[in-house]
């Protein structure tokens, strides 16, 4: 079941200081069924976020992001072929990555003062091996962009099972000196399955369900402010 929440963030600093800034966030897992000991259920994640300023001012620039996945989430990157960040950086492409290492795709958009928009950005998500996830961003107009965002999956606690941490490269935060860029859209679909020893396994599996899966995003802006957005969806046992 898809998630029915696109929430505005509560900033860590006083709301009056940034009353017009909001951070959209949605994360849905399909199917909304947990794996069991005898039946593994591959999950596909649809993720979307973006920063906006309703006053018409330039939105803040994101310097890093963290996405928390529901309790019981498992990332099986070790079961899939990998494509390292170093190989992607050297080629400035994912074209030479093993086919099964490409675990997702999407699109993005950015806004610079002017306003100057870039809406042609595409994203390829590659399994980096182990806990590493690569998000390669490419675009041509008005700027030529070929930049990899290296992410790291770690364990989380409480309502969450996994945390994906991503630092935004400086060339995406500020492609030219004094020209900050806000990420107005970042949207990816990630998932996949592979058969190992006769058993179908998912890149992502969720092994728990108490009726609700919770997720959240934490977005740190270059100003030092942090936007935190939570969401939830119904789930069932597989």
C-alpha positions in Angstrom: 0.0 0.0 0.0 1.4 3.4 -0.9 2.0 6.0 1.6 -0.4 8.9 1.7 1.8 11.6 3.2 3.8 14.4 1.6 4.6 16.4 4.7 6.3 19.8 5.3 9.3 19.6 7.6 9.7 21.0 11.1 13.0 22.8 11.1 15.4 22.4 14.0 15.7 26.2 14.3 12.8 28.4 15.3 9.9 28.1 12.8 9.7 31.9 12.5 13.1 32.0 11.0 12.1 29.9 8.0 8.4 29.9 8.0 8.1 29.6 4.2 10.6 26.8 3.7 9.3 23.2 3.5 10.8 19.8 2.7 8.6 17.4 0.8 9.1 13.7 1.6 7.4 10.5 0.7 8.5 6.9 0.9 6.4 3.9 -0.1 7.2 0.2 -0.1 5.5 -2.2 -2.4 4.2 -4.7 -1.7 3.5 -3.7 1.9 4.2 -7.2 3.2 6.9 -8.4 5.6 9.0 -11.4 4.9 8.8 -14.5 7.0 11.3 -17.2 7.9 10.0 -19.4 5.0 9.0 -16.7 2.5 11.2 -13.8 1.5 9.3 -10.8 -0.1 11.4 -8.5 -2.3 10.4 -4.9 -1.7 10.5 -2.0 -4.2 10.9 1.5 -2.6 9.6 4.7 -4.2 11.3 7.7 -2.7 10.7 11.4 -3.4 11.8 14.7 -1.8 12.4 18.3 -2.6 13.0 21.7 -1.0 10.9 24.7 -1.7 10.3 28.3 -0.4 6.7 29.5 -0.8 7.8 33.1 -0.6 9.6 32.8 -4.0 13.0 33.2 -2.4 15.9 30.8 -3.2 15.3 27.6 -1.1 18.2 26.5 1.0 21.0 24.2 -0.3 21.1 20.6 1.1 24.5 19.5 2.2 23.6 16.0 3.4 20.6 13.7 3.8 19.6 10.6 5.7 16.7 8.4 5.0 15.4 5.9 7.7 13.7 2.7 6.6 11.1 0.7 8.6 12.1 -1.5 11.5 13.1 -5.0 10.2 14.5 -3.6 6.9 17.4 -5.6 5.4 19.7 -4.5 2.6 21.1 -7.5 0.7 23.7 -5.7 -1.3 26.1 -8.5 -0.7 24.0 -10.9 -2.8 24.0 -8.6 -5.9 26.8 -7.7 -8.4 28.5 -4.4 -7.4 29.8 -1.3 -9.1 32.2 0.7 -7.0 32.1 4.5 -6.5 35.7 4.7 -7.8 34.8 3.0 -11.1 31.8 5.2 -11.6 33.8 8.3 -10.8 36.6 7.3 -13.3 34.1 6.6 -16.1 31.7 9.4 -15.2 29.0 6.9 -16.1 27.3 3.7 -14.9 27.3 2.3 -18.5 30.1 -0.3 -17.6 28.5 -1.5 -14.4 27.2 -5.1 -14.4 23.5 -5.1 -15.3 22.3 -6.6 -12.0 24.3 -4.0 -10.1 21.9 -1.2 -11.3 19.2 -1.3 -8.7 17.2 1.8 -9.4 16.7 4.9 -11.4 15.0 8.3 -11.2 15.1 12.0 -11.9 16.1 15.2 -10.2 15.8 19.0 -10.6 17.7 21.9 -9.2 17.2 25.6 -8.8 19.8 28.4 -8.7 19.3 32.2 -8.2 18.0 33.9 -11.3 16.0 31.8 -11.3 17.9 29.2 -13.3 16.4 25.7 -13.4 17.8 22.4 -14.5 15.1 19.8 -15.1 16.9 17.2 -17.2 18.8 15.4 -14.4 18.6 11.6 -14.5 19.6 9.2 -11.7 21.0 5.7 -11.9 21.3 3.8 -8.6 24.1 1.2 -8.4 24.9 -1.3 -5.7 28.3 -0.4 -4.4 28.9 -3.7 -2.5 28.3 -4.3 1.1 26.7 -1.3 2.7 27.5 1.1 -0.2 25.0 2.6 -2.5 25.9 4.9 -5.4 23.5 7.5 -7.0 24.9 8.8 -10.2 23.4 12.1 -11.4 23.7 13.2 -15.0 22.4 16.2 -16.9 23.4 18.5 -19.8 21.5 21.8 -19.6 22.2 24.5 -18.5 25.2 22.7 -16.9 26.9 19.5 -17.8 26.7 17.4 -14.7 28.2 13.9 -14.1 28.4 13.4 -10.3 28.1 10.4 -8.0 26.5 10.6 -4.6 28.1 7.9 -2.4 25.7 6.6 0.2 26.2 4.3 3.1 23.6 1.9 4.7 23.9 1.4 8.4 21.7 -0.2 11.1 19.2 2.0 12.8 17.2 1.5 16.1 13.7 1.9 17.5 11.1 2.4 14.8 13.7 2.1 12.1 15.9 -0.7 10.7 18.2 0.9 8.2 19.6 4.4 7.6 21.0 5.6 4.3 23.4 8.5 4.7 24.4 10.6 1.7 26.7 13.6 1.5 25.9 16.0 -1.4 29.1 16.7 -3.4 30.3 20.3 -3.3 30.0 20.6 -7.1 26.2 19.9 -6.7 25.8 22.3 -3.8 27.5 25.1 -5.6 28.5 24.4 -9.2 30.1 27.8 -9.5 31.4 30.1 -6.8 28.6 32.0 -5.1 25.9 30.1 -7.0 24.0 27.9 -4.6 21.6 25.2 -5.9 18.5 23.9 -4.1 17.4 20.3 -4.8 13.7 20.9 -5.8 13.1 17.3 -6.8 15.0 14.0 -6.1 12.9 11.0 -7.0 14.1 7.3 -7.3 12.6 3.8 -7.5 14.9 1.2 -6.0 14.6 -2.6 -5.7 15.2 -5.9 -7.5 15.5 -9.6 -6.8 18.0 -12.3 -7.4 17.9 -16.1 -7.1 20.6 -17.6 -4.8 20.7 -21.4 -4.1 17.2 -21.7 -5.6 15.8 -19.0 -3.3 14.5 -15.7 -4.6 15.9 -12.9 -2.5 15.1 -9.2 -2.6 17.7 -6.4 -2.6 15.4 -5.0 0.1 13.4 -7.0 2.5 11.4 -6.1 5.6 11.2 -8.8 8.3 8.8 -7.1 10.7 5.3 -5.7 10.7 3.2 -4.6 13.6 0.6 -3.0 11.3 2.6 0.1 10.4 5.9 0.8 8.8 7.5 4.1 9.8 10.1 6.0 7.8 11.7 9.5 8.0 14.1 11.8 6.3 16.6 14.2 7.8 17.9 16.9 5.6 20.8 19.2 6.6 21.0 22.5 4.8 24.2 24.5 4.2 22.9 27.0 6.7 23.1 24.4 9.5 19.4 24.0 9.8 18.0 20.4 9.8 14.5 19.5 8.4 13.1 16.2 9.8 10.0 14.6 8.1 8.3 11.5 9.3 5.8 9.2 7.4 4.1 5.9 7.8 2.2 3.3 5.8 0.2 0.2 6.6 1.8 -3.2 6.3 0.9 -6.8 6.7 2.7 -10.1 7.4 3.6 -12.1 4.4 
